[in-house]
Amino acid sequence: MGDLTLYEISNAGKELQLMLMQEELTEEEYQTAMAQIEKLFLEKNENIIKLIRTMETAAEGMKKEEERIHESRK
């Protein structure tokens, strides 16, 4: 399960639940797979938070530079 989107991770969890209900997986296999999916989900969320923070920092820096340039024009 490489670089999945949040949507794909969510769908994988739903598919596992369906497989468990249809008895295609044992409870142990289900728990193991769900643990992997949960780990992927948490990692993806952390990366999204980091991206948002980076974008906020960049926007803040751009705003400060814009203000500096505006002041130097005066």
Distance bins in CASP14 RR format, pairs under 12 A and 6 or more apart:
PFRMAT RR
TARGET T0000
AUTHOR 0000-0000-0000
RMODE 2
METHOD distances of the structure
MODEL  1
1 8 0 0 0 0 1 0 0 0 0 0 0
1 9 0 0 0 0 1 0 0 0 0 0 0
1 11 0 0 0 0 0 1 0 0 0 0 0
1 12 1 0 0 1 0 0 0 0 0 0 0
1 13 0 0 0 0 0 1 0 0 0 0 0
1 15 0 0 0 0 0 1 0 0 0 0 0
1 16 0 0 0 0 0 1 0 0 0 0 0
1 33 0 0 0 0 1 0 0 0 0 0 0
1 35 0 0 0 0 0 1 0 0 0 0 0
1 36 1 0 0 1 0 0 0 0 0 0 0
1 37 1 0 0 1 0 0 0 0 0 0 0
1 38 0 0 0 0 0 1 0 0 0 0 0
1 39 0 0 0 0 1 0 0 0 0 0 0
1 40 1 0 1 0 0 0 0 0 0 0 0
1 41 0 0 0 0 0 1 0 0 0 0 0
1 43 0 0 0 0 0 1 0 0 0 0 0
1 44 0 0 0 0 0 1 0 0 0 0 0
2 8 0 0 0 0 1 0 0 0 0 0 0
2 9 0 0 0 0 0 1 0 0 0 0 0
2 12 0 0 0 0 0 1 0 0 0 0 0
2 36 0 0 0 0 0 1 0 0 0 0 0
2 37 0 0 0 0 0 1 0 0 0 0 0
2 39 0 0 0 0 0 1 0 0 0 0 0
2 40 1 0 0 1 0 0 0 0 0 0 0
2 43 0 0 0 0 0 1 0 0 0 0 0
2 44 0 0 0 0 0 1 0 0 0 0 0
3 9 0 0 0 0 0 1 0 0 0 0 0
3 40 0 0 0 0 1 0 0 0 0 0 0
3 43 0 0 0 0 0 1 0 0 0 0 0
3 44 0 0 0 0 1 0 0 0 0 0 0
3 47 0 0 0 0 0 1 0 0 0 0 0
4 10 0 0 0 0 1 0 0 0 0 0 0
4 11 0 0 0 0 1 0 0 0 0 0 0
4 12 1 0 0 1 0 0 0 0 0 0 0
4 13 0 0 0 0 0 1 0 0 0 0 0
4 36 0 0 0 0 0 1 0 0 0 0 0
4 37 0 0 0 0 1 0 0 0 0 0 0
4 39 0 0 0 0 0 1 0 0 0 0 0
4 40 1 0 0 1 0 0 0 0 0 0 0
4 41 0 0 0 0 1 0 0 0 0 0 0
4 43 0 0 0 0 0 1 0 0 0 0 0
4 44 1 0 0 1 0 0 0 0 0 0 0
4 47 0 0 0 0 0 1 0 0 0 0 0
5 11 0 0 0 0 1 0 0 0 0 0 0
5 12 0 0 0 0 0 1 0 0 0 0 0
5 40 0 0 0 0 0 1 0 0 0 0 0
5 41 0 0 0 0 0 1 0 0 0 0 0
5 44 1 0 0 1 0 0 0 0 0 0 0
5 47 0 0 0 0 0 1 0 0 0 0 0
5 48 0 0 0 0 0 1 0 0 0 0 0
6 12 0 0 0 0 0 1 0 0 0 0 0
6 13 0 0 0 0 0 1 0 0 0 0 0
6 37 0 0 0 0 0 1 0 0 0 0 0
6 40 0 0 0 0 1 0 0 0 0 0 0
6 41 1 0 0 1 0 0 0 0 0 0 0
6 42 0 0 0 0 0 1 0 0 0 0 0
6 43 0 0 0 0 0 1 0 0 0 0 0
6 44 1 0 1 0 0 0 0 0 0 0 0
6 45 1 0 0 1 0 0 0 0 0 0 0
6 47 0 0 0 0 0 1 0 0 0 0 0
6 48 1 0 0 1 0 0 0 0 0 0 0
7 13 0 0 0 0 0 1 0 0 0 0 0
7 14 0 0 0 0 0 1 0 0 0 0 0
7 41 0 0 0 0 0 1 0 0 0 0 0
7 44 0 0 0 0 0 1 0 0 0 0 0
8 14 0 0 0 0 0 1 0 0 0 0 0
8 15 0 0 0 0 0 1 0 0 0 0 0
8 37 0 0 0 0 0 1 0 0 0 0 0
8 40 0 0 0 0 1 0 0 0 0 0 0
8 41 0 0 0 0 0 1 0 0 0 0 0
8 44 0 0 0 0 1 0 0 0 0 0 0
9 15 0 0 0 0 0 1 0 0 0 0 0
9 16 0 0 0 0 0 1 0 0 0 0 0
9 33 0 0 0 0 0 1 0 0 0 0 0
9 34 0 0 0 0 0 1 0 0 0 0 0
9 36 0 0 0 0 1 0 0 0 0 0 0
9 37 1 0 1 0 0 0 0 0 0 0 0
9 38 0 0 0 0 1 0 0 0 0 0 0
9 39 0 0 0 0 1 0 0 0 0 0 0
9 40 1 0 1 0 0 0 0 0 0 0 0
9 41 1 0 1 0 0 0 0 0 0 0 0
9 42 0 0 0 0 1 0 0 0 0 0 0
9 43 0 0 0 0 1 0 0 0 0 0 0
9 44 1 0 0 1 0 0 0 0 0 0 0
9 45 0 0 0 0 1 0 0 0 0 0 0
9 48 0 0 0 0 0 1 0 0 0 0 0
10 16 0 0 0 0 0 1 0 0 0 0 0
10 17 0 0 0 0 0 1 0 0 0 0 0
10 37 0 0 0 0 1 0 0 0 0 0 0
10 38 0 0 0 0 0 1 0 0 0 0 0
10 40 0 0 0 0 0 1 0 0 0 0 0
10 41 1 0 0 1 0 0 0 0 0 0 0
10 44 0 0 0 0 0 1 0 0 0 0 0
10 45 0 0 0 0 0 1 0 0 0 0 0
11 17 0 0 0 0 0 1 0 0 0 0 0
11 18 0 0 0 0 0 1 0 0 0 0 0
11 37 0 0 0 0 1 0 0 0 0 0 0
11 41 0 0 0 0 0 1 0 0 0 0 0
12 18 0 0 0 0 0 1 0 0 0 0 0
12 19 0 0 0 0 0 1 0 0 0 0 0
12 30 0 0 0 0 0 1 0 0 0 0 0
12 33 0 0 0 0 1 0 0 0 0 0 0
12 34 0 0 0 0 1 0 0 0 0 0 0
12 36 0 0 0 0 1 0 0 0 0 0 0
12 37 1 0 1 0 0 0 0 0 0 0 0
12 38 0 0 0 0 0 1 0 0 0 0 0
12 39 0 0 0 0 0 1 0 0 0 0 0
12 40 0 0 0 0 1 0 0 0 0 0 0
12 41 0 0 0 0 1 0 0 0 0 0 0
12 44 0 0 0 0 0 1 0 0 0 0 0
13 19 0 0 0 0 1 0 0 0 0 0 0
13 20 0 0 0 0 1 0 0 0 0 0 0
13 25 0 0 0 0 0 1 0 0 0 0 0
13 30 0 0 0 0 1 0 0 0 0 0 0
13 33 1 0 0 1 0 0 0 0 0 0 0
13 34 1 0 0 1 0 0 0 0 0 0 0
13 35 0 0 0 0 0 1 0 0 0 0 0
13 36 0 0 0 0 0 1 0 0 0 0 0
13 37 1 0 1 0 0 0 0 0 0 0 0
13 38 0 0 0 0 1 0 0 0 0 0 0
13 40 0 0 0 0 0 1 0 0 0 0 0
13 41 0 0 0 0 1 0 0 0 0 0 0
14 20 0 0 0 0 0 1 0 0 0 0 0
14 21 0 0 0 0 0 1 0 0 0 0 0
14 34 0 0 0 0 0 1 0 0 0 0 0
14 37 0 0 0 0 0 1 0 0 0 0 0
15 21 0 0 0 0 0 1 0 0 0 0 0
15 22 0 0 0 0 0 1 0 0 0 0 0
15 24 0 0 0 0 1 0 0 0 0 0 0
15 25 0 0 0 0 0 1 0 0 0 0 0
15 30 0 0 0 0 0 1 0 0 0 0 0
15 33 0 0 0 0 1 0 0 0 0 0 0
15 34 0 0 0 0 0 1 0 0 0 0 0
15 37 0 0 0 0 1 0 0 0 0 0 0
16 22 0 0 0 0 0 1 0 0 0 0 0
16 24 0 0 0 0 1 0 0 0 0 0 0
16 25 1 0 0 1 0 0 0 0 0 0 0
16 26 0 0 0 0 0 1 0 0 0 0 0
16 27 0 0 0 0 0 1 0 0 0 0 0
16 29 0 0 0 0 1 0 0 0 0 0 0
16 30 1 0 1 0 0 0 0 0 0 0 0
16 31 0 0 0 0 1 0 0 0 0 0 0
16 32 0 0 0 0 1 0 0 0 0 0 0
16 33 1 0 1 0 0 0 0 0 0 0 0
16 34 1 0 0 1 0 0 0 0 0 0 0
16 35 0 0 0 0 0 1 0 0 0 0 0
16 36 0 0 0 0 1 0 0 0 0 0 0
16 37 1 0 0 1 0 0 0 0 0 0 0
16 38 0 0 0 0 0 1 0 0 0 0 0
17 24 0 0 0 0 0 1 0 0 0 0 0
17 25 0 0 0 0 1 0 0 0 0 0 0
17 27 0 0 0 0 0 1 0 0 0 0 0
17 30 1 0 0 1 0 0 0 0 0 0 0
17 31 0 0 0 0 0 1 0 0 0 0 0
17 33 0 0 0 0 0 1 0 0 0 0 0
17 34 0 0 0 0 1 0 0 0 0 0 0
17 37 0 0 0 0 0 1 0 0 0 0 0
18 24 0 0 0 0 1 0 0 0 0 0 0
18 25 0 0 0 0 1 0 0 0 0 0 0
18 30 0 0 0 0 0 1 0 0 0 0 0
19 25 1 0 1 0 0 0 0 0 0 0 0
19 26 0 0 0 0 0 1 0 0 0 0 0
19 27 0 0 0 0 0 1 0 0 0 0 0
19 29 0 0 0 0 1 0 0 0 0 0 0
19 30 1 0 0 1 0 0 0 0 0 0 0
19 33 0 0 0 0 1 0 0 0 0 0 0
19 34 0 0 0 0 0 1 0 0 0 0 0
20 26 0 0 0 0 1 0 0 0 0 0 0
20 27 1 0 0 1 0 0 0 0 0 0 0
20 28 0 0 0 0 0 1 0 0 0 0 0
20 29 0 0 0 0 1 0 0 0 0 0 0
20 30 1 0 1 0 0 0 0 0 0 0 0
20 31 0 0 0 0 1 0 0 0 0 0 0
20 32 0 0 0 0 0 1 0 0 0 0 0
20 33 0 0 0 0 1 0 0 0 0 0 0
20 34 0 0 0 0 1 0 0 0 0 0 0
21 27 0 0 0 0 0 1 0 0 0 0 0
21 30 0 0 0 0 1 0 0 0 0 0 0
22 30 0 0 0 0 0 1 0 0 0 0 0
23 29 0 0 0 0 0 1 0 0 0 0 0
23 30 0 0 0 0 0 1 0 0 0 0 0
24 30 0 0 0 0 1 0 0 0 0 0 0
24 33 0 0 0 0 0 1 0 0 0 0 0
25 31 0 0 0 0 1 0 0 0 0 0 0
25 32 0 0 0 0 1 0 0 0 0 0 0
25 33 1 0 0 1 0 0 0 0 0 0 0
25 34 0 0 0 0 1 0 0 0 0 0 0
26 32 0 0 0 0 1 0 0 0 0 0 0
26 33 0 0 0 0 0 1 0 0 0 0 0
27 33 0 0 0 0 0 1 0 0 0 0 0
27 34 0 0 0 0 0 1 0 0 0 0 0
28 34 0 0 0 0 0 1 0 0 0 0 0
28 35 0 0 0 0 0 1 0 0 0 0 0
29 35 0 0 0 0 0 1 0 0 0 0 0
29 36 0 0 0 0 0 1 0 0 0 0 0
30 36 0 0 0 0 0 1 0 0 0 0 0
30 37 0 0 0 0 0 1 0 0 0 0 0
31 37 0 0 0 0 0 1 0 0 0 0 0
31 38 0 0 0 0 0 1 0 0 0 0 0
32 38 0 0 0 0 0 1 0 0 0 0 0
32 39 0 0 0 0 0 1 0 0 0 0 0
33 39 0 0 0 0 0 1 0 0 0 0 0
33 40 0 0 0 0 0 1 0 0 0 0 0
34 40 0 0 0 0 0 1 0 0 0 0 0
34 41 0 0 0 0 0 1 0 0 0 0 0
35 41 0 0 0 0 0 1 0 0 0 0 0
35 42 0 0 0 0 0 1 0 0 0 0 0
36 42 0 0 0 0 0 1 0 0 0 0 0
36 43 0 0 0 0 0 1 0 0 0 0 0
37 43 0 0 0 0 0 1 0 0 0 0 0
37 44 0 0 0 0 0 1 0 0 0 0 0
38 44 0 0 0 0 0 1 0 0 0 0 0
38 45 0 0 0 0 0 1 0 0 0 0 0
39 45 0 0 0 0 0 1 0 0 0 0 0
39 46 0 0 0 0 0 1 0 0 0 0 0
40 46 0 0 0 0 0 1 0 0 0 0 0
40 47 0 0 0 0 0 1 0 0 0 0 0
41 47 0 0 0 0 0 1 0 0 0 0 0
41 48 0 0 0 0 0 1 0 0 0 0 0
42 48 0 0 0 0 0 1 0 0 0 0 0
42 49 0 0 0 0 0 1 0 0 0 0 0
43 49 0 0 0 0 0 1 0 0 0 0 0
43 50 0 0 0 0 0 1 0 0 0 0 0
44 50 0 0 0 0 0 1 0 0 0 0 0
44 51 0 0 0 0 0 1 0 0 0 0 0
45 51 0 0 0 0 0 1 0 0 0 0 0
45 52 0 0 0 0 0 1 0 0 0 0 0
46 52 0 0 0 0 0 1 0 0 0 0 0
46 53 0 0 0 0 0 1 0 0 0 0 0
47 53 0 0 0 0 0 1 0 0 0 0 0
47 54 0 0 0 0 0 1 0 0 0 0 0
48 54 0 0 0 0 0 1 0 0 0 0 0
48 55 0 0 0 0 0 1 0 0 0 0 0
49 55 0 0 0 0 0 1 0 0 0 0 0
49 56 0 0 0 0 0 1 0 0 0 0 0
50 56 0 0 0 0 0 1 0 0 0 0 0
50 57 0 0 0 0 0 1 0 0 0 0 0
51 57 0 0 0 0 0 1 0 0 0 0 0
51 58 0 0 0 0 0 1 0 0 0 0 0
52 58 0 0 0 0 0 1 0 0 0 0 0
52 59 0 0 0 0 0 1 0 0 0 0 0
53 59 0 0 0 0 0 1 0 0 0 0 0
53 60 0 0 0 0 0 1 0 0 0 0 0
54 60 0 0 0 0 0 1 0 0 0 0 0
54 61 0 0 0 0 0 1 0 0 0 0 0
55 61 0 0 0 0 0 1 0 0 0 0 0
55 62 0 0 0 0 0 1 0 0 0 0 0
56 62 0 0 0 0 0 1 0 0 0 0 0
56 63 0 0 0 0 0 1 0 0 0 0 0
57 63 0 0 0 0 0 1 0 0 0 0 0
57 64 0 0 0 0 0 1 0 0 0 0 0
58 64 0 0 0 0 0 1 0 0 0 0 0
58 65 0 0 0 0 0 1 0 0 0 0 0
59 65 0 0 0 0 0 1 0 0 0 0 0
59 66 0 0 0 0 0 1 0 0 0 0 0
60 66 0 0 0 0 0 1 0 0 0 0 0
60 67 0 0 0 0 0 1 0 0 0 0 0
61 67 0 0 0 0 1 0 0 0 0 0 0
61 68 0 0 0 0 1 0 0 0 0 0 0
61 69 0 0 0 0 0 1 0 0 0 0 0
62 68 0 0 0 0 0 1 0 0 0 0 0
62 69 0 0 0 0 0 1 0 0 0 0 0
63 69 0 0 0 0 0 1 0 0 0 0 0
63 70 0 0 0 0 0 1 0 0 0 0 0
64 70 0 0 0 0 0 1 0 0 0 0 0
64 71 0 0 0 0 0 1 0 0 0 0 0
65 71 0 0 0 0 0 1 0 0 0 0 0
65 72 0 0 0 0 0 1 0 0 0 0 0
66 72 0 0 0 0 0 1 0 0 0 0 0
66 73 0 0 0 0 0 1 0 0 0 0 0
67 73 0 0 0 0 0 1 0 0 0 0 0
67 74 0 0 0 0 0 1 0 0 0 0 0
68 74 0 0 0 0 0 1 0 0 0 0 0
END
